[in-house]
Amino acid sequence: MADHHIPRKKKQKLSRKTQRILLSVLVGLLLAVFLFSGYKLYSIVHEYRVAQRSYSGLHDQVTQTHTPTVSYAPQEPGAEKPAEEPSDTSPLQVDFDALRAVNPDVKGWLYSEGTVISYPVLQSLDNAYYLHRLYDRSENPSGSLFMDFQSPGDFSGRISIIYGHHMKDGSMFASLVKYKDQQYYEEHPVMYLNTPTGNYRVEVFSGFITASDSTVYTKSFANDEEYQNYLIKMKAFSDFESDVTPGVGDRVLVLSTCTYEYNEARYVVFGRLVPAK
């Protein structure tokens, strides 16, 4: 039987001209990706700065900060100054007439001393409008702090929920997740909520991770017992220990932001509303 030799195909080499064309196309694609990524990054940073300037300017225009006077006379030379208790009076004065002239959707102002949280609180007819709009209704990814549309706008409900973004630049509600740490809680046990009809101390008593559809977001209760059981659960879940124990006669503020331990995870912080002087 005769041997048949099957000739192998010779590998065809690309011409130098073709190689140059392909290289130019590849470099062009990489350059386009780089420029597009740079543009997107610039846009994000620019939008962050727009939001920061906007809220900073608003803060300067409509608020005044007052530091309570604390008298201290050490008993012995070299005695350490004790830690100051949070003030019963809101350190902030807010011109709500000026705020509402810009946007009548403003319901209050939330302030946490020593943190970035010092923002107006808005409320719309749904929970989507202020996700990506600033207090003046201009579009921006930072959005606003806004009340759940089903919460009474005067904070008279047993549960009032405020949502805010967890921004990468640390603004809005990004700092809420720091309540995972006991020391952070001890440094920031109180926030302040100013409203057109009165001011409140927000006495923080719980903070933890939960799902976006959990019972944390319950807004009404059949009776006192159901509400009391809810409060007991919320305090039991806390990442930190607090001496504040709310009861059925208390109103509670729930602050909610995204966190990223799992899909649709949220970090929530609870505070008892106590009228401030």
PyMOL commands that set and color helices and strands:
alter all, ss='L'
color gray80, all
select helices_A, chain A and resi 16-62+96-102+129-132+174-180+182-187+215-217+224-236
alter helices_A, ss='H'
color red, helices_A
select strands_A, chain A and resi 63-65+92-94+106-111+118-122+145-147+159-163+190-195+198-211+251-258+265-275
alter strands_A, ss='S'
color yellow, strands_A
deselect
rebuild
show_as cartoon
